Amino acid sequence: MKEIVRKTMSGGLMLLISFAILILSVGVFVLGLYSDSGLFLIVGSLMFFIFIFILPGFFTIQPNEAMVLILFGKYVGTEKEAGWHWANPFYTKKKISLRSRNVNGEKIKVNDEMGNPIEIAAVIVWRVENTAEACFDVDNYVDYVNVQSESALRHLAGMYPYDVDDENSQTLSLRGSSDEVSEALKNELQQRLGKAGVIVEEARISHLAYAPEIAAAMLQRQQAAAIIAARQKIVEGAVGMVQMALNKLNEESIVELDEERKAAMVSNLLVVLCGERSTQPIINTGTLHN
């Protein structure tokens, strides 16, 4: 539905008019009593009933609130201006908050793109933008937001893996691409909640972990991957240092080494540089070949 912004009368102005009607009704009624005229009594009574009729039309709106006005089942408009207002007493008035709200979703268990069970939760910030759609296009827009938020999160979790093994991979993951995943979640939520007149201001994953039944195995896998990556860096650095040492010895002509001695030196340096524990030096008191 299309929202219609409707301007209502000022409550203060209508209060003055109602008091004037009340005073006139009392005056006419008293005049009818003293003049023994039934017409004055009828007019005074009608004016008093008009005063009573006016009273239910007053309502107030606080900042970032709106009042949806319905006349005999037909939507006639929405008043969004804060203050004291008056509208047709026959209007059914439904107040809606336009303030930002949070949905702190509970942890749910889903499968990621690789089929691994994970636990995930999200925090969503939203507000009502179109009051007509929020009131008439869905049954209960608050429940609608809660249900669709969980549904969108389940769908998003199945589109990405929890993590990727290759650091240079361009594949997005739930753990390594939080900004991109949050933006995708926000866009999907906006598509789902747009029909309820809701604007999604922010969507963030608040909890992400492997499910308890595979958490230990995945932790060992991550530790093994970290050890392999660290060893790879160590080996690359050690080879570079050995090459630099051999080149320096050759440039400075410090010692002449044949291929066999070079191989022994390379082996010893790699053991020293790649070993997990510190090495103990052995002093050779003999010749180079002993």
Phi, psi and omega in degrees: 000150178271131180284136178245118178277119184242130178267127179256172182285154177291136180293324179295317179296317181292332177293318177298318180296319181294321177294323177296318177297321179296315180296317179297319181297320178294317180297315180294321181294317178295320178298322178294327178293319182282333183264358182053037179254123180291334181295318179295323179294321180292316180296318179297320179293319179297318179295325177293320178294327175296319177299315178297322181295327184289326190303316181294351182280351182280141175203159180240150177231127176274165177303141182061038171229162178218153178240117178273128184252128182231130179244108178052046177087357181252130179287125182248344178155177180228129175262123184246352183281129180291145178140194181258126187230167173223137178220173180309124181300340178282349179293137167272126187250128180233117183272137180230134177277135177257009182284158177289141181231157179249141168243106178265091187294148176282159178293131178237150180259123180222175175253135178281188184298329181274359180088006180280133177288130181227162173250133185215148176211159183219154173246128185236132176252125184215164176207159179277129178252315181249106185291329180294315179294321180296326183275322193245341182271340177229158183290308179219108189292333179290313177296325179297317178297317181297315183291315181291331177296315178294319180296317180295322179294319177297317180294319181294319182298329179281355181266346184229149172284158178298315181205162176242145183283323183275121180293331182272001181289143179271003181288132178283146179224160180295322182276322187266350183230059186296320182294315180294320180293320179296320178295320177296321178296318179298316181295318180293320178296320180296322177295322182284321187266354180299326181290346177262010179070028185252139174253126176270115182273326182200146175216124182224144174282122183262340181213134178209122180199157173292151176296151185304328185290340179238004185299317182295316180295319180291329176293317176298321178296317179295320178296318179296318179296322179292320179295317179297317179296319179294318178297322179298318178295320180296315180297316179300317178293320181295317179299319178296320180291321177297315179298320179295320180295316180295318179296321180293318178297322180289319181292320182276354180054043181285317180209147177262122182241133174279180185296324180294317180290325176298318179297320178295320180293318178299317180298315181295318180295320179295322177297316181295315186282330185261353182290148179284332180249156179291139182274155177257121182292145175240123182271124179270113181268357180264207179276178180296330183265000181242000000 
